[in-house]
């Protein structure tokens, strides 16, 4: 599966999970659930955009780093809420760091010249 298709698939799944988890947070409470839902919903459109509009490898790589980061961050928060345990030690900070690096990669992709450009 290409990076573009993976990012589009992930955007749809992450967006759906964000909506569902928002409902859970609204009805059952849980600050970690609400935060995880927000991060999923914030990143789903970015992943979709990177998958649909970018033909740059750096942008796709940045999108994959964003995806890994949001999965680690939200996954750790949700494990804490639903299973009363962590995904693994430092999963949330690692995910946050990956999200920052992913966003910097998105920014960096704008500075690269497209192939064939003079």
N, C-alpha and C positions, 0 to 999 in steps of 0.2 A: 504494500500500500504506500502510495506516495505521501510525502510530508503534507502536501496541500490537502489531500483527502482525509488524512488522519486529523488534521487541525479542524476541518469542517465537521467531521464526525464527533470529535471531542467537544466542539462548541455546542452542538445540538444536545449532547448528553449532559454536559455541564450546565447548560441553560435550563434544561428540564429539571435536573437535580436541584439547582438553585431555587426554582419556583416551588418545588415540592418541599424543600427544607424551610423555605420562608413560611409556608403554611404550617409546618410542624412547629416552628418557633412561635408563630402567632397563637396557635391553639394549645401547645403544651409547654411553652416557655423554653428558656435555655439560651443564655447569652452566647455560648459557644456555637450553638446551632445557627443562631441569627447571623453571627459573624461569618461562619463558614458559607452560609447562603449568600451573603453579600459579596464575598470574594468570588464565589462561583459566578454570580450574575455580573459582576464587574468585568470578569475576564472572558466570558463567553463571546461577547461581541468582538473583542480584540482578536481572539483566536479565529473567529469566523472571517473577519476582515483579512487577517494574514493569510488564511487559506484561500480565500477567493481572489484577492486582488494582487497579491505579490507573486512575482516570478523570481524573486531574489532568493538565493540559497540562505543568505544571512538572515533574512526576515523569517524564512521557514524555520531555521535553526532557533532563532529567538522565540518563535511561537512554541516550539517544542520545549524549550527551557521554561517558558511561562507555564505551559501545561504541567510539566513535572512539578514546578513550584506550587501551583495552586492545588494540585492533587495532594502533595505532602502537607501543605498548610491546612487546608480544609479537612483532609483525612485525619490529621492529628486532633483537630478540634472536635470532630465528630466521634472519634474513638474515645476521647475523654468524656464526652457527654453520654454516649450510648453504652459503652463498655467499661467505663470508669477506669480506663488505662490509656496509656499513650500508644501511638502507632509504633514509635521507637524513640529513644532518647534524642532530643534535639531535632525532631522531625519538623515541628512548626518553624523554628528559626531557620533551618535549612531550606524549607519551602519558601519562606519570606526572602531569604537571600537569593534563591533562584529566580523568584519573581522580579526582584530588583535587577538582577543581571539580564533577565529576559527583556525587560523594558529598556535597558540600556542597549541591548542588541537591536531592538526595534529602532531606537534612535540612530544607532550606528549604521543601520541598513540604509538610512536616508542619505548618508554621506558617501556611499559607494556609487561609483559610476555604473550605469547599466552597461551590459555587454554591447559592444558595437558603437558606443557613444564616443564622440571625439573629445 
